[in-house]
Amino acid sequence: MPAGDTAANKQKETRLFLFLIVCFFPLLSVALVGGYGFLIWIMQILTGPPGA
């Protein structure tokens, strides 16, 4: 494998890693927490608050 391919691959991997850490995982976390909160909200609309 030529040295240029290795350097290009390493640069692509670094950019992908930074994208995942800076953009994707924070957005995924917000989406999961927001989705869970929405699910709880809908359940409380349908069944009433806990202990009711």
N, CA, C and O atoms as a GROMACS GRO file, in nm:
protein
  208
    1MET      N    1   0.085  -0.118   0.000
    1MET     CA    2   0.000   0.000   0.000
    1MET      C    3   0.090   0.124   0.000
    1MET      O    4   0.181   0.133   0.082
    2PRO      N    5   0.067   0.220  -0.090
    2PRO     CA    6   0.149   0.342  -0.095
    2PRO      C    7   0.130   0.427   0.030
    2PRO      O    8   0.026   0.423   0.095
    3ALA      N    9   0.232   0.504   0.062
    3ALA     CA   10   0.229   0.587   0.182
    3ALA      C   11   0.121   0.695   0.172
    3ALA      O   12   0.062   0.732   0.273
    4GLY      N   13   0.093   0.745   0.052
    4GLY     CA   14  -0.010   0.848   0.034
    4GLY      C   15  -0.148   0.799   0.072
    4GLY      O   16  -0.226   0.874   0.130
    5ASP      N   17  -0.178   0.674   0.040
    5ASP     CA   18  -0.309   0.618   0.077
    5ASP      C   19  -0.324   0.609   0.228
    5ASP      O   20  -0.431   0.636   0.282
    6THR      N   21  -0.217   0.572   0.295
    6THR     CA   22  -0.223   0.560   0.440
    6THR      C   23  -0.248   0.697   0.504
    6THR      O   24  -0.329   0.708   0.596
    7ALA      N   25  -0.180   0.799   0.456
    7ALA     CA   26  -0.199   0.934   0.512
    7ALA      C   27  -0.341   0.983   0.482
    7ALA      O   28  -0.404   1.045   0.568
    8ALA      N   29  -0.392   0.957   0.363
    8ALA     CA   30  -0.528   0.999   0.329
    8ALA      C   31  -0.630   0.926   0.415
    8ALA      O   32  -0.726   0.986   0.462
    9ASN      N   33  -0.609   0.797   0.434
    9ASN     CA   34  -0.701   0.720   0.518
    9ASN      C   35  -0.698   0.770   0.662
    9ASN      O   36  -0.802   0.779   0.727
   10LYS      N   37  -0.579   0.801   0.712
   10LYS     CA   38  -0.568   0.850   0.849
   10LYS      C   39  -0.640   0.984   0.864
   10LYS      O   40  -0.705   1.009   0.965
   11GLN      N   41  -0.629   1.070   0.762
   11GLN     CA   42  -0.697   1.200   0.767
   11GLN      C   43  -0.849   1.180   0.763
   11GLN      O   44  -0.922   1.248   0.835
   12LYS      N   45  -0.896   1.087   0.680
   12LYS     CA   46  -1.040   1.059   0.674
   12LYS      C   47  -1.091   1.004   0.807
   12LYS      O   48  -1.198   1.042   0.854
   13GLU      N   49  -1.014   0.914   0.866
   13GLU     CA   50  -1.054   0.857   0.994
   13GLU      C   51  -1.058   0.964   1.103
   13GLU      O   52  -1.148   0.964   1.188
   14THR      N   53  -0.960   1.056   1.101
   14THR     CA   54  -0.958   1.163   1.200
   14THR      C   55  -1.079   1.254   1.184
   14THR      O   56  -1.142   1.292   1.282
   15ARG      N   57  -1.112   1.289   1.058
   15ARG     CA   58  -1.229   1.374   1.034
   15ARG      C   59  -1.358   1.304   1.074
   15ARG      O   60  -1.447   1.367   1.131
   16LEU      N   61  -1.369   1.174   1.046
   16LEU     CA   62  -1.487   1.098   1.085
   16LEU      C   63  -1.499   1.093   1.237
   16LEU      O   64  -1.608   1.110   1.292
   17PHE      N   65  -1.388   1.068   1.305
   17PHE     CA   66  -1.388   1.064   1.451
   17PHE      C   67  -1.434   1.197   1.509
   17PHE      O   68  -1.517   1.199   1.600
   18LEU      N   69  -1.381   1.308   1.458
   18LEU     CA   70  -1.421   1.439   1.508
   18LEU      C   71  -1.569   1.466   1.481
   18LEU      O   72  -1.638   1.522   1.566
   19PHE      N   73  -1.617   1.427   1.363
   19PHE     CA   74  -1.760   1.444   1.333
   19PHE      C   75  -1.845   1.365   1.433
   19PHE      O   76  -1.944   1.416   1.484
   20LEU      N   77  -1.806   1.241   1.459
   20LEU     CA   78  -1.883   1.159   1.552
   20LEU      C   79  -1.885   1.219   1.692
   20LEU      O   80  -1.990   1.224   1.756
   21ILE      N   81  -1.770   1.264   1.739
   21ILE     CA   82  -1.759   1.315   1.876
   21ILE      C   83  -1.827   1.451   1.890
   21ILE      O   84  -1.895   1.476   1.989
   22VAL      N   85  -1.809   1.539   1.792
   22VAL     CA   86  -1.857   1.677   1.805
   22VAL      C   87  -2.003   1.690   1.764
   22VAL      O   88  -2.078   1.766   1.826
   23CYS      N   89  -2.046   1.619   1.661
   23CYS     CA   90  -2.182   1.638   1.606
   23CYS      C   91  -2.276   1.523   1.635
   23CYS      O   92  -2.383   1.542   1.693
   24PHE      N   93  -2.238   1.404   1.594
   24PHE     CA   94  -2.332   1.293   1.592
   24PHE      C   95  -2.374   1.248   1.732
   24PHE      O   96  -2.494   1.239   1.760
   25PHE      N   97  -2.279   1.220   1.820
   25PHE     CA   98  -2.315   1.168   1.952
   25PHE      C   99  -2.393   1.268   2.037
   25PHE      O  100  -2.487   1.228   2.105
   26PRO      N  101  -2.357   1.397   2.038
   26PRO     CA  102  -2.442   1.492   2.112
   26PRO      C  103  -2.585   1.500   2.056
   26PRO      O  104  -2.682   1.503   2.132
   27LEU      N  105  -2.598   1.502   1.923
   27LEU     CA  106  -2.732   1.507   1.865
   27LEU      C  107  -2.810   1.379   1.895
   27LEU      O  108  -2.929   1.385   1.923
   28LEU      N  109  -2.743   1.266   1.890
   28LEU     CA  110  -2.809   1.139   1.923
   28LEU      C  111  -2.854   1.138   2.068
   28LEU      O  112  -2.963   1.090   2.099
   29SER      N  113  -2.772   1.190   2.158
   29SER     CA  114  -2.809   1.195   2.300
   29SER      C  115  -2.932   1.283   2.321
   29SER      O  116  -3.023   1.245   2.394
   30VAL      N  117  -2.934   1.400   2.259
   30VAL     CA  118  -3.049   1.490   2.272
   30VAL      C  119  -3.175   1.424   2.216
   30VAL      O  120  -3.282   1.435   2.275
   31ALA      N  121  -3.161   1.356   2.103
   31ALA     CA  122  -3.276   1.290   2.042
   31ALA      C  123  -3.330   1.178   2.132
   31ALA      O  124  -3.451   1.163   2.147
   32LEU      N  125  -3.240   1.100   2.190
   32LEU     CA  126  -3.285   0.990   2.276
   32LEU      C  127  -3.353   1.042   2.403
   32LEU      O  128  -3.458   0.991   2.442
   33VAL      N  129  -3.295   1.142   2.466
   33VAL     CA  130  -3.355   1.197   2.589
   33VAL      C  131  -3.487   1.266   2.556
   33VAL      O  132  -3.585   1.252   2.630
   34GLY      N  133  -3.490   1.340   2.445
   34GLY     CA  134  -3.614   1.406   2.405
   34GLY      C  135  -3.722   1.306   2.369
   34GLY      O  136  -3.839   1.325   2.404
   35GLY      N  137  -3.685   1.199   2.300
   35GLY     CA  138  -3.782   1.095   2.265
   35GLY      C  139  -3.837   1.026   2.389
   35GLY      O  140  -3.956   0.996   2.395
   36TYR      N  141  -3.751   1.001   2.487
   36TYR     CA  142  -3.797   0.938   2.611
   36TYR      C  143  -3.893   1.031   2.686
   36TYR      O  144  -3.996   0.988   2.737
   37GLY      N  145  -3.858   1.159   2.691
   37GLY     CA  146  -3.946   1.256   2.756
   37GLY      C  147  -4.080   1.266   2.686
   37GLY      O  148  -4.184   1.276   2.751
   38PHE      N  149  -4.079   1.264   2.552
   38PHE     CA  150  -4.204   1.268   2.476
   38PHE      C  151  -4.287   1.143   2.504
   38PHE      O  152  -4.409   1.153   2.518
   39LEU      N  153  -4.224   1.027   2.512
   39LEU     CA  154  -4.295   0.903   2.543
   39LEU      C  155  -4.361   0.911   2.681
   39LEU      O  156  -4.477   0.872   2.696
   40ILE      N  157  -4.290   0.960   2.779
   40ILE     CA  158  -4.347   0.973   2.914
   40ILE      C  159  -4.464   1.072   2.911
   40ILE      O  160  -4.566   1.048   2.975
   41TRP      N  161  -4.448   1.182   2.839
   41TRP     CA  162  -4.554   1.283   2.830
   41TRP      C  163  -4.681   1.223   2.769
   41TRP      O  164  -4.790   1.244   2.821
   42ILE      N  165  -4.667   1.149   2.659
   42ILE     CA  166  -4.782   1.087   2.595
   42ILE      C  167  -4.846   0.983   2.687
   42ILE      O  168  -4.968   0.975   2.695
   43MET      N  169  -4.764   0.904   2.757
   43MET     CA  170  -4.818   0.804   2.850
   43MET      C  171  -4.899   0.872   2.960
   43MET      O  172  -5.003   0.821   3.002
   44GLN      N  173  -4.849   0.988   3.008
   44GLN     CA  174  -4.923   1.058   3.114
   44GLN      C  175  -5.051   1.120   3.062
   44GLN      O  176  -5.148   1.132   3.136
   45ILE      N  177  -5.054   1.161   2.936
   45ILE     CA  178  -5.179   1.211   2.877
   45ILE      C  179  -5.282   1.099   2.871
   45ILE      O  180  -5.399   1.121   2.902
   46LEU      N  181  -5.238   0.980   2.832
   46LEU     CA  182  -5.331   0.867   2.814
   46LEU      C  183  -5.370   0.803   2.945
   46LEU      O  184  -5.486   0.762   2.960
   47THR      N  185  -5.280   0.791   3.041
   47THR     CA  186  -5.308   0.714   3.162
   47THR      C  187  -5.317   0.799   3.288
   47THR      O  188  -5.353   0.748   3.394
   48GLY      N  189  -5.286   0.926   3.278
   48GLY     CA  190  -5.287   1.012   3.395
   48GLY      C  191  -5.152   1.010   3.466
   48GLY      O  192  -5.067   0.927   3.435
   49PRO      N  193  -5.133   1.102   3.560
   49PRO     CA  194  -5.005   1.108   3.630
   49PRO      C  195  -4.982   0.985   3.718
   49PRO      O  196  -5.078   0.915   3.751
   50PRO      N  197  -4.858   0.958   3.755
   50PRO     CA  198  -4.830   0.843   3.841
   50PRO      C  199  -4.905   0.853   3.974
   50PRO      O  200  -4.911   0.960   4.035
   51GLY      N  201  -4.962   0.743   4.018
   51GLY     CA  202  -5.033   0.739   4.145
   51GLY      C  203  -5.176   0.790   4.137
   51GLY      O  204  -5.245   0.795   4.238
   52ALA      N  205  -5.221   0.826   4.019
   52ALA     CA  206  -5.356   0.880   4.007
   52ALA      C  207  -5.458   0.767   3.995
   52ALA      O  208  -5.578   0.793   3.984
   0.00000   0.00000   0.00000
